Amino acid sequence: MKQHYRLLLGFSLGVLGGLLGYYFLPAGEHAFMAKVTELFTFVGATFLRLIFMVVVPLILSALMLGVMELGKGRGLGRVAGKSLLYTILLSGLAVLIAIFTTHLFKPGVGLVFDRVALAGNSGVLKLQESVKTVTAKPWYQYLVDLLPQNPIDSAARAFSGEIVALMVFALFFGWALSTVIKEDDHPLVRCLEATFQACLKIIDLAMVLAPFAIFGMVFNTAYRMGAGFLGNVAFYAAIVVLGLALQFFVVYGFFLKVVAKTSPWEFWKACRDLFLYAFSTASSNATLPMSLETAEQVLKLPPRISRFVLTVGATANQNGTALFEGVTVLFLAQVYGVDLSFGQQFLVVLMSILAGIGTAGVPGGSLPLIVVLLTQVGVPAEGIGLILGVDRFLDMCRTTLNVAGDLVIAKLVSVGTEDASGIPEADPI
């Protein structure tokens, strides 16, 4: 059986099993189900640990190799510039879709909820505490923090907000190496290449566990939430999914067909395994190794471009997160009856784009930034508690879009290079 069928089977059985367990074997009446979910948590955690343990060496080796190759050909500035341009453009379009759909359908108007209980929600309190630590720093400190004081310490705390600093170190170090190493077969270059390939080998090993891990993670999600997990915010969740679908099929499809001269359908088909994997893990960072493998081995994108764009994009290009934050802030403004001015909505657009660029590529990484944005536009921060119950599902959806956006930008940046196309071109328009 092909890998994508195994992944799809694991996902489908996880949904079915979780829903059956939710309705026929509720945790309150069947204590043994706690052991079952613990077992599935163990399988999923083992799988994710296998992935996460190679993310740091993969980022370092991929970015350094990519920057060195681009630096030798004096193409670093062009690739970085095009990547930034497409990131801002696609993120901006995503937020505009968020504003348009939320104003059109008004999902937050008339929603009734218990404000007292919401304010005491433990998840909300934790988010508010994390925001206090974030907002305590002056603005210039954010720029200073981009430069790691100790790269080894940043590597150790990569999943605690230091991954961007680690990337900055890799970019600088890769550029510096390109100025002092002239031979293509230099021992350090061979070492970095071997490190990169070794990481991919570990990913191949982890993928043997993938169908079982996806089954377990999806089972636990469905078992905890049930079919009615959307509850009172079903309309809000539907608007988020609608916006993500518009960005995925319409915006990305347009750029692939018009700019990259590539069939969107063939592009999506080539990436279907990756998208299912991204949906199941809800983590751009966990998906990064498979994204690199897909870009080089399936889409046949130039490694010097794909390694740079995808490793940076795992944190810096998150269109799905930008769209999600735009919808969420406007939705909660409607819930609380806060009428946002044009200037405030422009602030939502700007901050959502910036948040999409700087959000941690791990599950739930965007929630603290939403709380910051809510306080900036005068919406009660405890409103975030309304969406906590559905955030896991929406996180899975927006992660899929984030990963797709990285590949789309890598394809767009590759246009014009000699080996940029590994899939059929689109029919003439």
C-alpha positions in Angstrom: 0.0 0.0 0.0 1.3 3.4 -0.9 2.3 5.8 1.9 -0.4 8.3 1.2 -3.0 5.6 1.5 -1.6 4.4 4.8 -1.6 8.0 6.1 -5.2 8.5 4.9 -6.3 5.2 6.4 -4.7 6.1 9.8 -6.4 9.5 9.7 -9.8 8.1 8.8 -9.7 5.3 11.3 -8.6 7.7 14.0 -11.6 10.0 13.3 -14.0 7.1 13.3 -12.5 5.4 16.4 -12.4 8.6 18.3 -16.0 9.5 17.6 -17.2 6.0 18.4 -15.3 6.2 21.7 -16.7 9.7 22.5 -20.3 8.5 22.2 -20.2 4.9 23.3 -17.2 4.8 25.7 -17.1 8.1 27.5 -14.1 8.6 29.8 -16.3 9.3 32.8 -17.9 5.9 32.7 -15.0 3.8 31.3 -11.7 4.3 33.2 -9.8 2.0 30.8 -10.2 4.6 28.0 -7.7 6.8 29.9 -5.1 4.0 29.4 -6.0 3.8 25.7 -5.6 7.5 25.2 -2.3 7.4 27.1 -1.0 4.7 24.8 -2.0 6.7 21.7 -0.4 9.8 23.3 2.8 7.8 23.8 2.9 6.7 20.1 2.2 10.2 18.8 4.8 11.8 21.2 7.4 9.2 20.2 6.8 10.0 16.5 7.0 13.8 17.0 10.1 13.5 19.1 11.8 11.6 16.3 10.9 14.5 14.0 11.7 17.3 16.4 15.1 16.0 17.4 16.4 16.5 13.9 14.8 19.9 13.3 17.7 21.9 14.7 20.5 20.1 12.8 18.3 20.1 9.7 17.7 23.9 9.9 21.4 24.6 10.5 22.7 22.4 7.7 19.9 23.3 5.2 20.2 27.0 5.7 24.0 27.1 5.7 24.2 25.0 2.6 21.5 27.0 0.8 23.0 30.4 1.7 26.5 29.1 0.7 25.3 28.0 -2.7 23.3 31.2 -3.2 26.2 33.3 -2.0 28.7 31.8 -4.4 26.3 32.6 -7.3 25.5 36.0 -5.9 21.8 35.0 -5.8 21.2 35.3 -2.1 19.8 38.8 -2.2 17.5 38.0 -5.2 16.1 34.9 -3.6 15.7 36.5 -0.2 14.1 39.6 -1.8 11.6 37.5 -3.8 10.8 35.4 -0.8 10.0 38.4 1.3 7.9 40.0 -1.4 5.8 36.9 -1.9 5.5 36.4 1.9 4.1 39.9 2.4 1.9 39.7 -0.7 0.3 36.3 0.1 0.0 37.1 3.8 -1.7 40.4 3.0 -4.1 38.7 0.7 -4.9 36.1 3.4 -5.7 38.8 5.9 -7.9 40.7 3.4 -9.8 37.5 2.8 -10.2 37.2 6.6 -11.6 40.7 6.9 -13.9 40.3 3.9 -15.4 37.0 5.0 -15.9 38.1 8.6 -17.6 41.3 7.7 -19.8 39.5 5.1 -21.0 36.7 7.4 -20.7 38.3 10.9 -20.2 35.1 12.8 -19.8 36.9 16.2 -23.0 38.9 16.1 -25.6 37.7 18.6 -23.4 35.0 20.2 -24.4 34.4 23.9 -21.8 33.1 26.4 -21.0 33.1 30.1 -18.5 36.0 30.5 -17.7 35.2 34.2 -16.8 31.6 33.5 -14.8 32.6 30.4 -12.7 35.1 32.4 -11.7 32.3 34.8 -10.8 29.7 32.2 -7.4 28.3 33.1 -6.3 28.3 29.4 -7.1 32.0 29.2 -5.2 32.8 32.4 -2.1 31.0 31.1 -2.2 32.9 27.8 -2.6 36.2 29.6 0.4 35.4 31.8 2.5 34.6 28.7 1.4 37.9 27.1 2.6 39.8 30.2 6.1 38.5 29.7 6.0 39.3 26.0 4.7 42.8 26.2 7.1 43.8 29.0 9.9 44.2 26.6 10.6 47.5 24.7 10.1 47.4 21.0 13.8 47.5 20.1 14.4 44.4 22.2 12.6 42.3 19.7 15.1 43.4 17.1 18.0 42.7 19.4 16.6 39.3 20.3 16.9 38.3 16.6 20.7 38.1 17.1 21.5 35.1 19.4 23.9 35.9 22.3 24.7 32.2 22.4 23.8 30.1 19.4 24.1 26.9 21.4 21.7 28.2 24.0 19.3 29.3 21.2 19.5 25.8 19.7 18.6 24.3 23.1 15.6 26.6 23.4 14.6 26.4 19.8 11.0 25.4 20.6 10.7 28.0 23.3 10.8 31.0 21.0 14.5 31.0 20.0 14.2 29.3 16.6 14.2 32.6 14.7 17.5 33.6 16.4 18.9 30.2 15.5 17.9 30.8 11.8 19.6 34.3 11.9 22.8 32.7 13.1 22.6 30.0 10.4 22.1 32.7 7.7 25.0 34.8 8.9 27.3 31.8 9.3 26.3 30.4 5.9 27.0 33.7 4.3 30.4 34.0 6.1 31.3 30.5 5.0 30.5 31.3 1.4 33.1 34.1 1.5 36.0 31.9 2.9 35.2 28.5 1.3 35.7 28.4 -2.4 35.9 24.6 -3.0 32.7 22.7 -3.6 34.2 19.6 -2.0 35.5 21.3 1.1 35.4 19.0 4.2 33.0 21.4 6.0 30.6 21.4 3.0 30.7 17.6 2.9 30.0 17.5 6.7 27.0 19.8 6.3 25.7 17.8 3.4 26.1 14.6 5.3 24.3 16.1 8.3 21.4 17.1 6.0 21.2 13.7 4.4 21.4 11.9 7.9 18.5 14.0 9.1 16.4 12.9 6.1 17.3 9.3 6.9 15.9 9.7 10.4 12.8 11.2 8.9 12.4 8.1 6.7 12.6 6.0 9.8 10.0 8.1 11.6 7.7 7.9 8.6 7.3 4.1 9.3 5.5 5.1 12.5 3.5 7.9 10.8 0.3 6.0 10.0 0.1 4.7 13.6 1.0 8.1 15.1 -1.5 9.9 13.0 -4.2 7.4 14.0 -3.4 7.9 17.7 -3.2 11.7 17.6 -6.4 12.1 15.6 -8.2 9.5 17.7 -7.4 11.4 20.9 -8.5 14.7 19.3 -11.9 13.2 18.2 -12.3 11.4 21.5 -11.9 14.5 23.5 -14.0 16.8 21.3 -16.6 14.6 19.6 -18.6 15.6 16.5 -20.1 18.5 18.4 -16.7 19.9 19.3 -17.4 23.1 17.4 -20.2 24.0 19.9 -21.4 27.6 19.9 -18.6 28.7 17.6 -19.3 26.4 14.7 -20.1 29.4 12.4 -16.8 31.1 13.4 -14.8 27.9 12.6 -16.6 27.5 9.3 -15.6 31.1 8.3 -12.0 30.3 9.2 -12.1 27.1 7.1 -13.7 29.0 4.3 -11.0 31.7 4.3 -8.3 29.0 4.4 -9.9 27.3 1.4 -10.1 30.5 -0.6 -6.4 31.2 0.1 -5.5 27.6 -0.8 -7.5 27.1 -4.0 -8.0 30.6 -5.4 -5.0 32.6 -4.3 -2.4 29.9 -4.4 -4.0 28.4 -7.5 -3.8 31.8 -9.3 -0.1 32.3 -8.5 0.8 28.8 -9.5 -1.0 28.9 -12.8 -0.2 32.5 -13.8 3.2 33.1 -12.3 4.7 29.7 -12.1 2.9 28.3 -15.2 2.2 25.1 -13.2 -1.0 23.1 -13.0 -2.3 23.7 -9.4 -4.1 20.4 -9.4 -0.8 18.5 -10.2 1.0 20.6 -7.6 -1.5 19.7 -4.9 -1.6 16.1 -6.0 2.2 15.8 -5.7 2.1 17.2 -2.2 -0.9 15.3 -0.8 1.1 13.2 1.6 2.8 16.3 3.0 -0.5 18.1 3.5 -2.1 15.1 5.3 1.0 14.9 7.5 0.9 18.7 8.2 -2.8 18.5 9.1 -2.2 15.6 11.5 0.8 17.2 13.4 -0.4 20.8 13.4 3.2 21.9 13.4 5.1 23.6 10.6 8.4 22.8 12.3 7.6 19.1 12.6 6.6 19.1 8.9 9.8 20.9 7.8 11.9 17.8 7.1 9.1 16.2 5.0 8.6 19.6 3.2 12.3 19.7 2.2 12.1 16.1 1.0 9.0 16.8 -1.0 10.4 19.9 -2.6 13.6 18.2 -3.7 12.5 14.7 -4.5 8.9 15.1 -5.7 8.6 18.7 -7.0 12.3 18.7 -8.2 12.9 22.3 -7.0 16.5 23.6 -6.9 17.9 22.5 -3.5 19.7 25.9 -3.0 16.4 27.7 -3.2 14.1 25.2 -1.5 16.4 24.7 1.5 16.5 28.5 2.0 12.9 29.3 1.4 11.4 26.3 3.3 13.6 26.5 6.4 13.0 30.3 6.8 9.3 29.9 5.7 8.5 27.4 8.5 8.6 30.3 10.9 8.5 33.4 8.7 5.8 32.6 6.2 2.5 31.6 7.8 -0.4 32.7 5.7 -2.8 30.5 7.5 -1.9 31.9 10.8 -2.3 35.5 9.5 -5.7 34.7 8.2 -6.8 32.9 11.4 -5.7 35.8 13.5 -7.6 38.3 11.4 -10.8 36.3 11.5 -10.4 35.7 15.3 -9.9 39.3 16.2 -12.8 40.6 14.1 -15.0 37.7 15.4 -14.3 38.5 19.0 -14.8 42.3 18.3 -18.3 41.4 17.0 -19.0 39.1 20.0 -18.2 42.0 22.4 -19.9 44.6 20.3 -16.6 46.5 19.7 -16.9 48.6 16.5 -13.4 48.7 15.1 -12.5 51.9 13.1 -10.8 51.8 9.8 -7.5 52.6 11.5 -8.0 49.7 14.0 -8.8 47.3 11.2 -5.7 48.4 9.3 -3.8 47.7 12.5 -5.3 44.2 12.5 -4.1 43.7 9.0 -0.6 44.9 9.7 -0.2 43.0 13.0 -1.7 39.8 11.6 0.9 39.9 8.7 3.7 40.5 11.2 2.3 37.8 13.5 2.2 35.4 10.6 5.9 36.1 10.0 7.0 35.7 13.6 4.8 33.0 15.0 6.4 29.9 16.4 5.8 26.9 14.1 4.4 24.7 16.8 0.8 23.7 17.8 -1.0 26.7 19.4 1.9 29.1 18.7 -0.3 31.9 17.5 -2.6 32.2 20.5 -0.5 34.5 22.7 -0.1 36.9 19.7 -3.9 37.0 19.3 -4.2 38.1 22.9 -1.7 40.9 22.3 -3.6 41.9 19.2 -6.9 41.9 21.1 -5.6 44.2 23.8 -4.2 46.6 21.1 -7.7 47.1 19.6 -9.7 47.2 22.8 -11.3 43.8 22.8 -11.4 41.9 26.1 -8.5 39.4 26.1 -10.5 36.7 27.9 -12.6 36.3 24.7 -9.8 34.0 23.4 -11.4 31.4 25.7 -14.3 31.1 23.2 -12.1 29.6 20.6 -9.8 27.4 22.8 -12.1 24.4 22.3 -11.8 24.5 18.5 -8.3 25.8 18.2 -6.7 22.3 17.8 -8.8 21.6 14.8 -8.3 25.0 13.3 -4.6 24.7 14.1 -4.5 21.6 12.0 -6.2 23.4 9.1 -4.0 26.5 9.2 -0.8 24.5 9.5 -1.7 22.8 6.2 -2.1 26.2 4.6 1.2 27.4 6.1 3.1 24.4 4.7 1.4 24.8 1.3 2.3 28.4 1.3 6.0 27.7 1.9 6.0 25.3 -1.1 4.2 27.7 -3.3 6.7 30.5 -2.5 9.6 28.1 -3.1 8.0 27.3 -6.5 7.5 30.9 -7.4 11.0 31.9 -6.4 12.3 29.0 -8.5 10.7 30.3 -11.6 13.4 31.1 -14.2 16.0 28.7 -12.9 17.2 25.9 -15.1 15.8 23.0 -12.9 12.7 24.6 -11.4 10.0 22.4 -12.6 9.3 18.8 -11.8 5.6 18.7 -12.5 3.5 19.5 -15.5 2.9 23.0 -16.7 -0.6 24.5 -16.7 -2.6 24.7 -19.8 -2.4 28.0 -21.6 -4.8 30.6 -20.3 
